[in-house]
Amino acid sequence: RDRLGLIQLKKDEPMTMKVTRTILLLPEKPAQPRVADSRIGIFLTGMSRFNGQKDQIEDFSVINRWSVQPSDMEAWKRGELVEPVKPIVFYLDDAFPELWREPIRRGVLRWNKAFEKIGFKNVMHIEDFPKDDPEFDPDNIKYSCIRYAPIAIANAMGPSWVDPRSGEILGTDIFVPFNFTAAIQKKLLLTLSAADPEARTTQPSARQIADALTAMVARRAASAFGVMPNYAASSAYPTDSLRSPSFTRENGLAASITDDVFYNIVAQPGDRERGVKLVADALGPYDYLAVEWLYKPVPGAVTPHDEVPELRRLLASKEGDPRCFFAQYASGTYDPRVGAGDLGDDLFRSVALQSANLKYVAEHGDGWLSGRDGDYKFREELLTEMVLRVNSLALQLMRYIGGVYMNPVYEGTARPACTAVPREVQRRALREALALT
């Protein structure tokens, strides 16, 4: 038992483990797969097929998704909202603190809005652990559960199980860490305390815990039904618009709730009082597009490849819209629009606003924590996080240096596949990154 072959954790020490095994009978008839497209971020299952005309084996991928079919196809075609044949049901662990339960429900059910846009109602369900069902077992993969988990990871996580023949998701779990409140303490202080007086403490309020839980569970629920995190979504909106009460109320903070942004990190003192939105808990345009591409039926399509023209037309209609641009985290090594912990389309402006917030915390933090941190341990940890945050701001700017804007290109795409960041922007980024460090 070692870690990455470098550090030995245990040796010659007995250990007992309890393991649950589930044998699940696959559907007799596989669901119809849907062929993947690199312009939309969906978890995938790889496949191969024999092409007799070309005398070769072709590799391709199908998406992972639940089987969501209209209970009344004719009513759906008429534009009526219809129930699915089989809803997506999550069971909520009864070990959760009572104050956590409703925020978690909100996070899951928020996605019903996206399904309603494509003609479905009540797709997402959430129910308590059954008390009178002797067959119910949260460790059985046929039950999708949201679990209260004694794990050190401070973010929600969880596996999914799919039918390898079709990519159909058969079950999934979401694990919410028991130490969630402690995990958001420093993040709140560093990113929101300038704008939100309620964050100037070592103990988040009930409102802050509820808001953060809703946002985190909604983000993880996206992965649970197939949508990958979109690390380009936080760069879709103008940075200064993220300090506008009307803009943030209407649009949220990012084009997708799946991006790695929890709070309005560019908000400044007084913004909360003006009504600026501070928590990234709203679905964005990309989320609605992803659900439509994933789950909207294509009437008349007999095979997965019959669906491709219609699905490509949908994505082509969003070409050039930054709110619908998808990129994985790895793309951030060369594309300045892509990364974790950033917000807004202008990194220079965003970094300046975040730096101002950190200075505000440095100037006032000792007074806020007076009498609440007698041994200074929390303050030491906060200072370490602050130094790391300054370093991350410099790294955000350095994405411009040698940066290339990358776009997935299909036949007929108007935009070029790649465009270099202008030289003057790269030089400015180098100057301002050095000034930070």
Sequence and secondary structure as in RCSB ss.txt:
>XXXX:A:sequence
RDRLGLIQLKKDEPMTMKVTRTILLLPEKPAQPRVADSRIGIFLTGMSRFNGQKDQIEDFSVINRWSVQPSDMEA
WKRGELVEPVKPIVFYLDDAFPELWREPIRRGVLRWNKAFEKIGFKNVMHIEDFPKDDPEFDPDNIKYSCIRYAP
IAIANAMGPSWVDPRSGEILGTDIFVPFNFTAAIQKKLLLTLSAADPEARTTQPSARQIADALTAMVARRAASAF
GVMPNYAASSAYPTDSLRSPSFTRENGLAASITDDVFYNIVAQPGDRERGVKLVADALGPYDYLAVEWLYKPVPG
AVTPHDEVPELRRLLASKEGDPRCFFAQYASGTYDPRVGAGDLGDDLFRSVALQSANLKYVAEHGDGWLSGRDGD
YKFREELLTEMVLRVNSLALQLMRYIGGVYMNPVYEGTARPACTAVPREVQRRALREALALT
>XXXX:A:secstr
 EETTTEE  SS               SS     B  TTS B EEEEEEEETTTTEEEEEEEE B    BSSHHH
HHTT  B BSS EEEEE TTS HHHHHHHHHHHHTTHHHHHTTTB S EEEEE  SS TT  TTSTTS EEEEE 
 S SS B  EEE TTT BEEEEEEEEETTHHHHHHHHHHHHHTTT GGGSSSS  HHHHHHHHHHHHHHHHHHHT
TB   TTGGGSS GGGGG HHHHHHH SSS TTSS  B TT  TTHHHHT   B  S  HHHHHHHHHHH   TT
  SHHHHHHHHHHHHHTTTT GGG    GGGGGT TT  SS  SS HHHHHHHHHHHHHHHHHHHHHHHTTT TT
SHHHHHHHHHHHHHHHHHHHHHHTTTT EEE    TT  S SEEE  HHHHHHHHHHHHHH 
